[in-house]
């Protein structure tokens, strides 16, 4: 699979890759407590991190909040998958 094909396949799951996308508009104002742990794991662990749990407990919200914080810290959006 070529790089362009891979990026096209992954783009719908990474809305922060497009500047025009307002993907933060649906996030709550409060930060999920697990976000700080998630960011620490991203910083300290050299492998892929899997987030699991029951339905509707806030996994997607926590990941999107973490992505927002990474972007606010100056991490390039293309570096966040």
PDB file with one MODEL, atoms N, CA, C and O in Angstrom:
MODEL        1
ATOM      1  N   UNK A   1       0.843  -1.169   0.000  1.00  0.00           N
ATOM      2  CA  UNK A   1       0.000   0.000   0.000  1.00  0.00           C
ATOM      3  C   UNK A   1       0.893   1.238   0.000  1.00  0.00           C
ATOM      4  O   UNK A   1       1.840   1.324   0.782  1.00  0.00           O
ATOM      5  N   UNK A   2       0.597   2.176  -0.861  1.00  0.00           N
ATOM      6  CA  UNK A   2       1.378   3.397  -0.963  1.00  0.00           C
ATOM      7  C   UNK A   2       1.017   4.355   0.166  1.00  0.00           C
ATOM      8  O   UNK A   2      -0.068   4.277   0.742  1.00  0.00           O
ATOM      9  N   UNK A   3       1.942   5.256   0.470  1.00  0.00           N
ATOM     10  CA  UNK A   3       1.757   6.210   1.560  1.00  0.00           C
ATOM     11  C   UNK A   3       0.472   7.024   1.374  1.00  0.00           C
ATOM     12  O   UNK A   3      -0.279   7.222   2.329  1.00  0.00           O
ATOM     13  N   UNK A   4       0.221   7.490   0.167  1.00  0.00           N
ATOM     14  CA  UNK A   4      -0.970   8.291  -0.099  1.00  0.00           C
ATOM     15  C   UNK A   4      -2.243   7.498   0.190  1.00  0.00           C
ATOM     16  O   UNK A   4      -3.201   8.036   0.746  1.00  0.00           O
ATOM     17  N   UNK A   5      -2.250   6.228  -0.184  1.00  0.00           N
ATOM     18  CA  UNK A   5      -3.409   5.375   0.061  1.00  0.00           C
ATOM     19  C   UNK A   5      -3.614   5.178   1.562  1.00  0.00           C
ATOM     20  O   UNK A   5      -4.743   5.204   2.051  1.00  0.00           O
ATOM     21  N   UNK A   6      -2.527   4.983   2.277  1.00  0.00           N
ATOM     22  CA  UNK A   6      -2.605   4.792   3.719  1.00  0.00           C
ATOM     23  C   UNK A   6      -3.130   6.052   4.408  1.00  0.00           C
ATOM     24  O   UNK A   6      -3.985   5.971   5.290  1.00  0.00           O
ATOM     25  N   UNK A   7      -2.620   7.209   4.006  1.00  0.00           N
ATOM     26  CA  UNK A   7      -3.099   8.462   4.592  1.00  0.00           C
ATOM     27  C   UNK A   7      -4.572   8.688   4.287  1.00  0.00           C
ATOM     28  O   UNK A   7      -5.318   9.155   5.148  1.00  0.00           O
ATOM     29  N   UNK A   8      -4.993   8.367   3.086  1.00  0.00           N
ATOM     30  CA  UNK A   8      -6.405   8.510   2.726  1.00  0.00           C
ATOM     31  C   UNK A   8      -7.282   7.581   3.561  1.00  0.00           C
ATOM     32  O   UNK A   8      -8.388   7.949   3.956  1.00  0.00           O
ATOM     33  N   UNK A   9      -6.784   6.382   3.826  1.00  0.00           N
ATOM     34  CA  UNK A   9      -7.517   5.417   4.635  1.00  0.00           C
ATOM     35  C   UNK A   9      -7.633   5.871   6.092  1.00  0.00           C
ATOM     36  O   UNK A   9      -8.673   5.671   6.720  1.00  0.00           O
ATOM     37  N   UNK A  10      -6.585   6.474   6.627  1.00  0.00           N
ATOM     38  CA  UNK A  10      -6.555   6.874   8.036  1.00  0.00           C
ATOM     39  C   UNK A  10      -7.159   8.252   8.303  1.00  0.00           C
ATOM     40  O   UNK A  10      -7.523   8.542   9.442  1.00  0.00           O
ATOM     41  N   UNK A  11      -7.274   9.101   7.296  1.00  0.00           N
ATOM     42  CA  UNK A  11      -7.732  10.480   7.477  1.00  0.00           C
ATOM     43  C   UNK A  11      -9.075  10.603   8.194  1.00  0.00           C
ATOM     44  O   UNK A  11      -9.198  11.464   9.065  1.00  0.00           O
ATOM     45  N   UNK A  12     -10.092   9.793   7.878  1.00  0.00           N
ATOM     46  CA  UNK A  12     -11.371   9.955   8.585  1.00  0.00           C
ATOM     47  C   UNK A  12     -11.286   9.702  10.095  1.00  0.00           C
ATOM     48  O   UNK A  12     -12.134  10.175  10.852  1.00  0.00           O
ATOM     49  N   UNK A  13     -10.280   8.966  10.527  1.00  0.00           N
ATOM     50  CA  UNK A  13     -10.114   8.644  11.945  1.00  0.00           C
ATOM     51  C   UNK A  13      -9.199   9.637  12.659  1.00  0.00           C
ATOM     52  O   UNK A  13      -8.985   9.527  13.866  1.00  0.00           O
ATOM     53  N   UNK A  14      -8.663  10.601  11.920  1.00  0.00           N
ATOM     54  CA  UNK A  14      -7.743  11.595  12.458  1.00  0.00           C
ATOM     55  C   UNK A  14      -8.151  12.988  11.986  1.00  0.00           C
ATOM     56  O   UNK A  14      -7.430  13.609  11.205  1.00  0.00           O
ATOM     57  N   UNK A  15      -9.299  13.487  12.451  1.00  0.00           N
ATOM     58  CA  UNK A  15      -9.812  14.758  11.937  1.00  0.00           C
ATOM     59  C   UNK A  15      -8.915  15.954  12.228  1.00  0.00           C
ATOM     60  O   UNK A  15      -9.053  16.987  11.573  1.00  0.00           O
ATOM     61  N   UNK A  16      -8.007  15.848  13.182  1.00  0.00           N
ATOM     62  CA  UNK A  16      -7.099  16.945  13.513  1.00  0.00           C
ATOM     63  C   UNK A  16      -6.048  17.151  12.435  1.00  0.00           C
ATOM     64  O   UNK A  16      -5.310  18.135  12.485  1.00  0.00           O
ATOM     65  N   UNK A  17      -5.959  16.246  11.457  1.00  0.00           N
ATOM     66  CA  UNK A  17      -5.030  16.440  10.339  1.00  0.00           C
ATOM     67  C   UNK A  17      -5.461  17.601   9.456  1.00  0.00           C
ATOM     68  O   UNK A  17      -4.631  18.193   8.767  1.00  0.00           O
ATOM     69  N   UNK A  18      -6.750  17.935   9.465  1.00  0.00           N
ATOM     70  CA  UNK A  18      -7.258  19.040   8.652  1.00  0.00           C
ATOM     71  C   UNK A  18      -7.513  20.240   9.551  1.00  0.00           C
ATOM     72  O   UNK A  18      -8.260  20.151  10.525  1.00  0.00           O
ATOM     73  N   UNK A  19      -6.899  21.341   9.223  1.00  0.00           N
ATOM     74  CA  UNK A  19      -7.040  22.565  10.015  1.00  0.00           C
ATOM     75  C   UNK A  19      -8.495  23.041  10.030  1.00  0.00           C
ATOM     76  O   UNK A  19      -8.957  23.588  11.032  1.00  0.00           O
ATOM     77  N   UNK A  20      -9.205  22.841   8.944  1.00  0.00           N
ATOM     78  CA  UNK A  20     -10.567  23.370   8.834  1.00  0.00           C
ATOM     79  C   UNK A  20     -11.578  22.591   9.669  1.00  0.00           C
ATOM     80  O   UNK A  20     -12.689  23.074   9.888  1.00  0.00           O
ATOM     81  N   UNK A  21     -11.227  21.422  10.130  1.00  0.00           N
ATOM     82  CA  UNK A  21     -12.154  20.592  10.889  1.00  0.00           C
ATOM     83  C   UNK A  21     -12.275  21.106  12.323  1.00  0.00           C
ATOM     84  O   UNK A  21     -11.266  21.326  12.993  1.00  0.00           O
ATOM     85  N   UNK A  22     -13.501  21.295  12.790  1.00  0.00           N
ATOM     86  CA  UNK A  22     -13.737  21.739  14.157  1.00  0.00           C
ATOM     87  C   UNK A  22     -14.085  20.520  15.019  1.00  0.00           C
ATOM     88  O   UNK A  22     -15.196  20.421  15.541  1.00  0.00           O
ATOM     89  N   UNK A  23     -13.149  19.612  15.163  1.00  0.00           N
ATOM     90  CA  UNK A  23     -13.403  18.351  15.853  1.00  0.00           C
ATOM     91  C   UNK A  23     -13.467  18.524  17.372  1.00  0.00           C
ATOM     92  O   UNK A  23     -13.937  17.622  18.066  1.00  0.00           O
ATOM     93  N   UNK A  24     -13.006  19.659  17.906  1.00  0.00           N
ATOM     94  CA  UNK A  24     -13.045  19.879  19.353  1.00  0.00           C
ATOM     95  C   UNK A  24     -14.392  20.412  19.838  1.00  0.00           C
ATOM     96  O   UNK A  24     -14.630  20.472  21.045  1.00  0.00           O
ATOM     97  N   UNK A  25     -15.265  20.793  18.930  1.00  0.00           N
ATOM     98  CA  UNK A  25     -16.504  21.466  19.326  1.00  0.00           C
ATOM     99  C   UNK A  25     -17.406  20.593  20.202  1.00  0.00           C
ATOM    100  O   UNK A  25     -18.178  21.133  20.995  1.00  0.00           O
ATOM    101  N   UNK A  26     -17.337  19.286  20.088  1.00  0.00           N
ATOM    102  CA  UNK A  26     -18.206  18.399  20.867  1.00  0.00           C
ATOM    103  C   UNK A  26     -17.574  17.912  22.168  1.00  0.00           C
ATOM    104  O   UNK A  26     -18.191  17.138  22.900  1.00  0.00           O
ATOM    105  N   UNK A  27     -16.359  18.354  22.464  1.00  0.00           N
ATOM    106  CA  UNK A  27     -15.702  17.892  23.685  1.00  0.00           C
ATOM    107  C   UNK A  27     -16.214  18.667  24.899  1.00  0.00           C
ATOM    108  O   UNK A  27     -16.472  19.867  24.801  1.00  0.00           O
ATOM    109  N   UNK A  28     -16.359  17.998  26.030  1.00  0.00           N
ATOM    110  CA  UNK A  28     -16.792  18.703  27.248  1.00  0.00           C
ATOM    111  C   UNK A  28     -15.690  19.639  27.748  1.00  0.00           C
ATOM    112  O   UNK A  28     -14.518  19.464  27.414  1.00  0.00           O
ATOM    113  N   UNK A  29     -16.073  20.620  28.541  1.00  0.00           N
ATOM    114  CA  UNK A  29     -15.108  21.587  29.079  1.00  0.00           C
ATOM    115  C   UNK A  29     -14.195  20.966  30.140  1.00  0.00           C
ATOM    116  O   UNK A  29     -13.051  21.391  30.300  1.00  0.00           O
ATOM    117  N   UNK A  30     -14.693  19.971  30.855  1.00  0.00           N
ATOM    118  CA  UNK A  30     -13.861  19.337  31.879  1.00  0.00           C
ATOM    119  C   UNK A  30     -12.930  18.314  31.229  1.00  0.00           C
ATOM    120  O   UNK A  30     -13.233  17.762  30.171  1.00  0.00           O
ATOM    121  N   UNK A  31     -11.794  18.074  31.880  1.00  0.00           N
ATOM    122  CA  UNK A  31     -10.846  17.081  31.369  1.00  0.00           C
ATOM    123  C   UNK A  31     -11.039  15.774  32.123  1.00  0.00           C
ATOM    124  O   UNK A  31     -11.085  15.744  33.352  1.00  0.00           O
ATOM    125  N   UNK A  32     -11.151  14.698  31.358  1.00  0.00           N
ATOM    126  CA  UNK A  32     -11.282  13.375  31.962  1.00  0.00           C
ATOM    127  C   UNK A  32     -10.017  13.081  32.771  1.00  0.00           C
ATOM    128  O   UNK A  32      -8.917  13.359  32.294  1.00  0.00           O
ATOM    129  N   UNK A  33     -10.141  12.529  33.975  1.00  0.00           N
ATOM    130  CA  UNK A  33      -8.970  12.267  34.821  1.00  0.00           C
ATOM    131  C   UNK A  33      -7.937  11.339  34.172  1.00  0.00           C
ATOM    132  O   UNK A  33      -6.743  11.449  34.451  1.00  0.00           O
ATOM    133  N   UNK A  34      -8.382  10.452  33.333  1.00  0.00           N
ATOM    134  CA  UNK A  34      -7.465   9.489  32.716  1.00  0.00           C
ATOM    135  C   UNK A  34      -6.541  10.140  31.683  1.00  0.00           C
ATOM    136  O   UNK A  34      -5.541   9.541  31.288  1.00  0.00           O
ATOM    137  N   UNK A  35      -6.867  11.352  31.246  1.00  0.00           N
ATOM    138  CA  UNK A  35      -6.085  12.013  30.195  1.00  0.00           C
ATOM    139  C   UNK A  35      -4.635  12.223  30.626  1.00  0.00           C
ATOM    140  O   UNK A  35      -3.720  11.998  29.833  1.00  0.00           O
ATOM    141  N   UNK A  36      -4.414  12.645  31.854  1.00  0.00           N
ATOM    142  CA  UNK A  36      -3.046  12.856  32.335  1.00  0.00           C
ATOM    143  C   UNK A  36      -2.249  11.549  32.348  1.00  0.00           C
ATOM    144  O   UNK A  36      -1.069  11.536  31.998  1.00  0.00           O
ATOM    145  N   UNK A  37      -2.890  10.457  32.750  1.00  0.00           N
ATOM    146  CA  UNK A  37      -2.223   9.152  32.721  1.00  0.00           C
ATOM    147  C   UNK A  37      -1.915   8.740  31.284  1.00  0.00           C
ATOM    148  O   UNK A  37      -0.843   8.208  30.994  1.00  0.00           O
ATOM    149  N   UNK A  38      -2.858   8.991  30.400  1.00  0.00           N
ATOM    150  CA  UNK A  38      -2.663   8.656  28.986  1.00  0.00           C
ATOM    151  C   UNK A  38      -1.479   9.430  28.410  1.00  0.00           C
ATOM    152  O   UNK A  38      -0.642   8.854  27.715  1.00  0.00           O
ATOM    153  N   UNK A  39      -1.404  10.716  28.690  1.00  0.00           N
ATOM    154  CA  UNK A  39      -0.285  11.526  28.192  1.00  0.00           C
ATOM    155  C   UNK A  39       1.050  11.067  28.777  1.00  0.00           C
ATOM    156  O   UNK A  39       2.067  11.069  28.083  1.00  0.00           O
ATOM    157  N   UNK A  40       1.048  10.678  30.046  1.00  0.00           N
ATOM    158  CA  UNK A  40       2.277  10.169  30.669  1.00  0.00           C
ATOM    159  C   UNK A  40       2.714   8.869  29.998  1.00  0.00           C
ATOM    160  O   UNK A  40       3.902   8.663  29.749  1.00  0.00           O
ATOM    161  N   UNK A  41       1.751   7.994  29.706  1.00  0.00           N
ATOM    162  CA  UNK A  41       2.078   6.740  29.028  1.00  0.00           C
ATOM    163  C   UNK A  41       2.613   6.997  27.621  1.00  0.00           C
ATOM    164  O   UNK A  41       3.557   6.339  27.184  1.00  0.00           O
ATOM    165  N   UNK A  42       2.016   7.942  26.920  1.00  0.00           N
ATOM    166  CA  UNK A  42       2.486   8.274  25.576  1.00  0.00           C
ATOM    167  C   UNK A  42       3.933   8.766  25.645  1.00  0.00           C
ATOM    168  O   UNK A  42       4.751   8.421  24.793  1.00  0.00           O
ATOM    169  N   UNK A  43       4.237   9.562  26.650  1.00  0.00           N
ATOM    170  CA  UNK A  43       5.578  10.101  26.798  1.00  0.00           C
ATOM    171  C   UNK A  43       6.595   9.030  27.220  1.00  0.00           C
ATOM    172  O   UNK A  43       7.729   9.026  26.741  1.00  0.00           O
ATOM    173  N   UNK A  44       6.188   8.130  28.112  1.00  0.00           N
ATOM    174  CA  UNK A  44       7.144   7.219  28.741  1.00  0.00           C
ATOM    175  C   UNK A  44       7.257   5.845  28.100  1.00  0.00           C
ATOM    176  O   UNK A  44       8.288   5.189  28.246  1.00  0.00           O
ATOM    177  N   UNK A  45       6.235   5.394  27.400  1.00  0.00           N
ATOM    178  CA  UNK A  45       6.239   4.035  26.864  1.00  0.00           C
ATOM    179  C   UNK A  45       6.536   4.039  25.360  1.00  0.00           C
ATOM    180  O   UNK A  45       5.916   4.790  24.608  1.00  0.00           O
ATOM    181  N   UNK A  46       7.475   3.207  24.927  1.00  0.00           N
ATOM    182  CA  UNK A  46       7.876   3.223  23.518  1.00  0.00           C
ATOM    183  C   UNK A  46       7.007   2.354  22.594  1.00  0.00           C
ATOM    184  O   UNK A  46       7.397   2.084  21.459  1.00  0.00           O
ATOM    185  N   UNK A  47       5.863   1.926  23.060  1.00  0.00           N
ATOM    186  CA  UNK A  47       5.040   1.046  22.235  1.00  0.00           C
ATOM    187  C   UNK A  47       3.644   1.643  22.030  1.00  0.00           C
ATOM    188  O   UNK A  47       3.329   2.707  22.562  1.00  0.00           O
ATOM    189  N   UNK A  48       2.838   0.961  21.272  1.00  0.00           N
ATOM    190  CA  UNK A  48       1.464   1.376  21.035  1.00  0.00           C
ATOM    191  C   UNK A  48       0.658   1.162  22.314  1.00  0.00           C
ATOM    192  O   UNK A  48       0.845   0.169  23.017  1.00  0.00           O
ATOM    193  N   UNK A  49      -0.221   2.085  22.601  1.00  0.00           N
ATOM    194  CA  UNK A  49      -1.066   1.990  23.785  1.00  0.00           C
ATOM    195  C   UNK A  49      -2.488   1.689  23.339  1.00  0.00           C
ATOM    196  O   UNK A  49      -3.030   2.368  22.467  1.00  0.00           O
ATOM    197  N   UNK A  50      -3.083   0.677  23.934  1.00  0.00           N
ATOM    198  CA  UNK A  50      -4.458   0.297  23.626  1.00  0.00           C
ATOM    199  C   UNK A  50      -5.368   0.780  24.748  1.00  0.00           C
ATOM    200  O   UNK A  50      -5.082   0.586  25.929  1.00  0.00           O
ATOM    201  N   UNK A  51      -6.465   1.410  24.356  1.00  0.00           N
ATOM    202  CA  UNK A  51      -7.426   1.900  25.348  1.00  0.00           C
ATOM    203  C   UNK A  51      -8.685   1.058  25.207  1.00  0.00           C
ATOM    204  O   UNK A  51      -9.338   1.067  24.163  1.00  0.00           O
ATOM    205  N   UNK A  52      -9.014   0.336  26.258  1.00  0.00           N
ATOM    206  CA  UNK A  52     -10.165  -0.555  26.215  1.00  0.00           C
ATOM    207  C   UNK A  52     -11.111  -0.236  27.369  1.00  0.00           C
ATOM    208  O   UNK A  52     -10.741   0.424  28.339  1.00  0.00           O
ATOM    209  N   UNK A  53     -12.318  -0.715  27.237  1.00  0.00           N
ATOM    210  CA  UNK A  53     -13.295  -0.526  28.300  1.00  0.00           C
ATOM    211  C   UNK A  53     -14.694  -0.707  27.773  1.00  0.00           C
ATOM    212  O   UNK A  53     -14.894  -0.864  26.569  1.00  0.00           O
ATOM    213  N   UNK A  54     -15.654  -0.687  28.654  1.00  0.00           N
ATOM    214  CA  UNK A  54     -17.051  -0.838  28.238  1.00  0.00           C
ATOM    215  C   UNK A  54     -17.478   0.309  27.323  1.00  0.00           C
ATOM    216  O   UNK A  54     -16.809   1.338  27.222  1.00  0.00           O
ATOM    217  N   UNK A  55     -18.593   0.099  26.676  1.00  0.00           N
ATOM    218  CA  UNK A  55     -19.140   1.128  25.805  1.00  0.00           C
ATOM    219  C   UNK A  55     -19.567   2.351  26.622  1.00  0.00           C
ATOM    220  O   UNK A  55     -20.024   2.240  27.760  1.00  0.00           O
ATOM    221  N   UNK A  56     -19.400   3.524  25.995  1.00  0.00           N
ATOM    222  CA  UNK A  56     -19.923   4.787  26.523  1.00  0.00           C
ATOM    223  C   UNK A  56     -19.351   5.203  27.883  1.00  0.00           C
ATOM    224  O   UNK A  56     -20.059   5.793  28.700  1.00  0.00           O
ATOM    225  N   UNK A  57     -18.075   4.898  28.125  1.00  0.00           N
ATOM    226  CA  UNK A  57     -17.460   5.328  29.379  1.00  0.00           C
ATOM    227  C   UNK A  57     -16.509   6.507  29.186  1.00  0.00           C
ATOM    228  O   UNK A  57     -15.980   7.038  30.162  1.00  0.00           O
ATOM    229  N   UNK A  58     -16.286   6.924  27.933  1.00  0.00           N
ATOM    230  CA  UNK A  58     -15.465   8.104  27.682  1.00  0.00           C
ATOM    231  C   UNK A  58     -14.119   7.849  27.044  1.00  0.00           C
ATOM    232  O   UNK A  58     -13.243   8.712  27.111  1.00  0.00           O
ATOM    233  N   UNK A  59     -13.921   6.705  26.430  1.00  0.00           N
ATOM    234  CA  UNK A  59     -12.630   6.399  25.795  1.00  0.00           C
ATOM    235  C   UNK A  59     -12.315   7.393  24.680  1.00  0.00           C
ATOM    236  O   UNK A  59     -11.215   7.943  24.633  1.00  0.00           O
ATOM    237  N   UNK A  60     -13.263   7.624  23.791  1.00  0.00           N
ATOM    238  CA  UNK A  60     -13.044   8.530  22.669  1.00  0.00           C
ATOM    239  C   UNK A  60     -12.841   9.957  23.167  1.00  0.00           C
ATOM    240  O   UNK A  60     -11.974  10.672  22.664  1.00  0.00           O
ATOM    241  N   UNK A  61     -13.622  10.370  24.136  1.00  0.00           N
ATOM    242  CA  UNK A  61     -13.473  11.710  24.701  1.00  0.00           C
ATOM    243  C   UNK A  61     -12.082  11.892  25.290  1.00  0.00           C
ATOM    244  O   UNK A  61     -11.450  12.923  25.062  1.00  0.00           O
ATOM    245  N   UNK A  62     -11.597  10.919  26.038  1.00  0.00           N
ATOM    246  CA  UNK A  62     -10.268  11.000  26.643  1.00  0.00           C
ATOM    247  C   UNK A  62      -9.183  11.095  25.570  1.00  0.00           C
ATOM    248  O   UNK A  62      -8.251  11.889  25.699  1.00  0.00           O
ATOM    249  N   UNK A  63      -9.300  10.298  24.526  1.00  0.00           N
ATOM    250  CA  UNK A  63      -8.299  10.330  23.459  1.00  0.00           C
ATOM    251  C   UNK A  63      -8.326  11.680  22.754  1.00  0.00           C
ATOM    252  O   UNK A  63      -7.273  12.257  22.483  1.00  0.00           O
ATOM    253  N   UNK A  64      -9.512  12.188  22.456  1.00  0.00           N
ATOM    254  CA  UNK A  64      -9.610  13.484  21.771  1.00  0.00           C
ATOM    255  C   UNK A  64      -9.099  14.619  22.649  1.00  0.00           C
ATOM    256  O   UNK A  64      -8.483  15.557  22.144  1.00  0.00           O
ATOM    257  N   UNK A  65      -9.344  14.549  23.949  1.00  0.00           N
ATOM    258  CA  UNK A  65      -8.792  15.560  24.846  1.00  0.00           C
ATOM    259  C   UNK A  65      -7.265  15.474  24.874  1.00  0.00           C
ATOM    260  O   UNK A  65      -6.588  16.502  24.895  1.00  0.00           O
ATOM    261  N   UNK A  66      -6.727  14.270  24.874  1.00  0.00           N
ATOM    262  CA  UNK A  66      -5.273  14.100  24.854  1.00  0.00           C
ATOM    263  C   UNK A  66      -4.694  14.651  23.552  1.00  0.00           C
ATOM    264  O   UNK A  66      -3.657  15.314  23.571  1.00  0.00           O
ATOM    265  N   UNK A  67      -5.346  14.386  22.435  1.00  0.00           N
ATOM    266  CA  UNK A  67      -4.887  14.910  21.146  1.00  0.00           C
ATOM    267  C   UNK A  67      -4.891  16.437  21.182  1.00  0.00           C
ATOM    268  O   UNK A  67      -3.938  17.071  20.729  1.00  0.00           O
ATOM    269  N   UNK A  68      -5.952  17.026  21.714  1.00  0.00           N
ATOM    270  CA  UNK A  68      -6.023  18.474  21.819  1.00  0.00           C
ATOM    271  C   UNK A  68      -4.889  19.052  22.638  1.00  0.00           C
ATOM    272  O   UNK A  68      -4.312  20.075  22.267  1.00  0.00           O
ATOM    273  N   UNK A  69      -4.562  18.409  23.748  1.00  0.00           N
ATOM    274  CA  UNK A  69      -3.459  18.872  24.589  1.00  0.00           C
ATOM    275  C   UNK A  69      -2.115  18.727  23.879  1.00  0.00           C
ATOM    276  O   UNK A  69      -1.251  19.595  23.998  1.00  0.00           O
ATOM    277  N   UNK A  70      -1.938  17.631  23.140  1.00  0.00           N
ATOM    278  CA  UNK A  70      -0.702  17.460  22.375  1.00  0.00           C
ATOM    279  C   UNK A  70      -0.567  18.548  21.316  1.00  0.00           C
ATOM    280  O   UNK A  70       0.516  19.100  21.124  1.00  0.00           O
ATOM    281  N   UNK A  71      -1.658  18.856  20.632  1.00  0.00           N
ATOM    282  CA  UNK A  71      -1.625  19.927  19.630  1.00  0.00           C
ATOM    283  C   UNK A  71      -1.325  21.273  20.282  1.00  0.00           C
ATOM    284  O   UNK A  71      -0.568  22.076  19.737  1.00  0.00           O
ATOM    285  N   UNK A  72      -1.919  21.519  21.449  1.00  0.00           N
ATOM    286  CA  UNK A  72      -1.661  22.769  22.177  1.00  0.00           C
ATOM    287  C   UNK A  72      -0.204  22.881  22.603  1.00  0.00           C
ATOM    288  O   UNK A  72       0.317  23.987  22.745  1.00  0.00           O
ATOM    289  N   UNK A  73       0.450  21.760  22.803  1.00  0.00           N
ATOM    290  CA  UNK A  73       1.870  21.755  23.198  1.00  0.00           C
ATOM    291  C   UNK A  73       2.806  21.868  22.001  1.00  0.00           C
ATOM    292  O   UNK A  73       4.027  21.875  22.161  1.00  0.00           O
ATOM    293  N   UNK A  74       2.236  21.956  20.806  1.00  0.00           N
ATOM    294  CA  UNK A  74       3.054  22.163  19.615  1.00  0.00           C
ATOM    295  C   UNK A  74       3.433  20.910  18.853  1.00  0.00           C
ATOM    296  O   UNK A  74       4.245  20.974  17.929  1.00  0.00           O
ATOM    297  N   UNK A  75       2.864  19.771  19.219  1.00  0.00           N
ATOM    298  CA  UNK A  75       3.128  18.540  18.475  1.00  0.00           C
ATOM    299  C   UNK A  75       2.445  18.646  17.117  1.00  0.00           C
ATOM    300  O   UNK A  75       1.279  19.035  17.041  1.00  0.00           O
ATOM    301  N   UNK A  76       3.142  18.313  16.064  1.00  0.00           N
ATOM    302  CA  UNK A  76       2.588  18.391  14.716  1.00  0.00           C
ATOM    303  C   UNK A  76       1.416  17.424  14.581  1.00  0.00           C
ATOM    304  O   UNK A  76       1.498  16.276  15.019  1.00  0.00           O
ATOM    305  N   UNK A  77       0.331  17.889  13.977  1.00  0.00           N
ATOM    306  CA  UNK A  77      -0.870  17.049  13.849  1.00  0.00           C
ATOM    307  C   UNK A  77      -0.583  15.763  13.077  1.00  0.00           C
ATOM    308  O   UNK A  77      -1.191  14.728  13.349  1.00  0.00           O
ATOM    309  N   UNK A  78       0.347  15.823  12.111  1.00  0.00           N
ATOM    310  CA  UNK A  78       0.680  14.632  11.335  1.00  0.00           C
ATOM    311  C   UNK A  78       1.395  13.577  12.161  1.00  0.00           C
ATOM    312  O   UNK A  78       1.491  12.419  11.755  1.00  0.00           O
ATOM    313  N   UNK A  79       1.900  13.982  13.326  1.00  0.00           N
ATOM    314  CA  UNK A  79       2.618  13.048  14.205  1.00  0.00           C
ATOM    315  C   UNK A  79       1.680  12.336  15.170  1.00  0.00           C
ATOM    316  O   UNK A  79       2.110  11.465  15.927  1.00  0.00           O
ATOM    317  N   UNK A  80       0.396  12.702  15.145  1.00  0.00           N
ATOM    318  CA  UNK A  80      -0.574  12.124  16.067  1.00  0.00           C
ATOM    319  C   UNK A  80      -1.502  11.228  15.287  1.00  0.00           C
ATOM    320  O   UNK A  80      -2.187  11.683  14.371  1.00  0.00           O
ATOM    321  N   UNK A  81      -1.532   9.965  15.639  1.00  0.00           N
ATOM    322  CA  UNK A  81      -2.378   8.985  14.934  1.00  0.00           C
ATOM    323  C   UNK A  81      -3.332   8.356  15.909  1.00  0.00           C
ATOM    324  O   UNK A  81      -4.134   7.504  15.526  1.00  0.00           O
TER     325      UNK A  81
ENDMDL
END
